[in-house]
Amino acid sequence: MHQLRYVVAVARTGNFSRAAGQCHVSQPSLSRQIKKIEEELGQRLFDRMKREAKLTSHGEAFLPRAARILEEAEAVRFCSPVDFAPQGHY
């Protein structure tokens, strides 16, 4: 989940250092995690320039999904056990 948070933070700030600050991690650690998720996906998510990071077309497609996953994960944190009870047949 932290990798998804980092992707969203870099996309919002446009900068790895600012994103690291917002996420309370070091910039090298954030960069390593972004690189790791890019390797797992087999696609670059960001074009890296000297002081700026811009989403690639793959990054633009990935960002809404990452944000949605984070929103859903946050919602689950606040669910009661009743919310997970089976509600009918599948």
C-alpha positions in Angstrom: 0.0 0.0 0.0 2.8 2.4 0.7 4.0 2.2 -2.9 0.6 3.3 -4.0 0.6 6.2 -1.6 4.0 7.2 -2.9 2.8 7.1 -6.5 -0.2 9.3 -5.7 2.0 11.7 -3.7 4.6 12.1 -6.5 1.8 12.6 -9.0 0.1 15.3 -6.9 3.3 17.2 -6.0 5.2 16.6 -9.3 8.4 16.2 -7.3 10.0 13.2 -5.5 11.5 15.3 -2.7 8.2 17.0 -1.8 6.3 13.7 -2.0 8.9 12.1 0.3 8.4 14.9 2.8 4.6 14.5 2.7 4.9 10.8 3.2 7.5 11.2 6.0 10.1 9.0 4.3 13.5 9.8 2.8 13.6 10.7 -0.9 15.9 7.8 -1.8 13.5 5.4 0.0 10.5 6.8 -1.9 12.4 6.6 -5.2 13.4 3.0 -4.6 9.8 2.0 -3.9 8.5 3.9 -7.0 11.2 2.1 -9.1 10.2 -1.2 -7.5 6.5 -0.8 -8.5 7.5 0.3 -12.0 9.6 -2.9 -12.3 6.8 -5.0 -11.1 4.4 -3.4 -13.6 6.9 -3.5 -16.4 6.2 0.2 -17.2 7.6 3.5 -16.2 5.0 5.6 -14.3 7.0 8.9 -14.3 9.2 10.8 -16.6 11.9 12.1 -14.3 13.5 15.5 -15.0 15.9 17.4 -12.8 13.3 18.9 -10.4 10.1 17.5 -11.8 8.3 14.3 -12.3 5.5 13.9 -14.8 3.2 11.0 -15.2 3.8 8.9 -18.4 0.7 7.7 -20.2 1.0 4.5 -18.2 1.2 6.5 -15.0 -1.9 8.5 -16.0 -3.8 5.2 -16.5 -2.5 3.8 -13.2 -3.1 6.8 -11.0 -6.9 6.6 -10.7 -6.7 2.9 -10.0 -4.1 3.5 -7.3 -6.2 6.3 -5.7 -9.3 4.1 -5.8 -7.5 1.2 -4.1 -6.2 3.5 -1.4 -9.7 4.9 -0.8 -11.2 1.5 -0.6 -8.5 0.3 1.8 -9.2 3.4 4.0 -13.0 2.6 4.0 -12.3 -1.0 5.1 -10.4 0.3 8.1 -13.6 1.8 9.4 -16.0 -1.0 8.7 -17.6 -3.0 11.4 -17.6 -6.8 11.4 -21.3 -6.6 10.3 -20.1 -5.0 7.1 -18.3 -8.2 6.2 -21.1 -10.6 6.9 -22.4 -12.5 3.9 -25.6 -10.8 2.5 -27.2 -13.4 0.3 -26.1 -15.9 -2.3 -23.4 -15.3 -4.8 
